């Protein structure tokens, strides 16, 4: 089984002062212990790198990138790359749901998760549940 890891989950796991840090860290360890297939996107990681850079600094951001690179190399995390087709489909979602505050990155994540038939998302915002996904933890 696979679970999509959203920006909010990465941030909550990595930043100790985040309101969801304890819950996120505990859940992330559970996912690793269960050998759960973790999926994220290059767009999500770009958001995470930016937030980390501002919140915890350049060095910590580089350390996280090294961890992600190693986890990708050993198959613990899969990074799905947003291409032109995904972006086009995401834009259609963005335009259609003008009553929601979805970011463009959220919309690309919806497309990727649907394409991969992922039903559960590790996230702390309700955007995914609005689109029919199950938020965890």
Helices and strands as residue ranges (DSSP letters): E 2-5, H 7-14, H 21-33, E 37-41, H 42-55, H 58-73, E 77-80, H 84-96, H 104-115, E 120-122, H 127-130, E 134-136
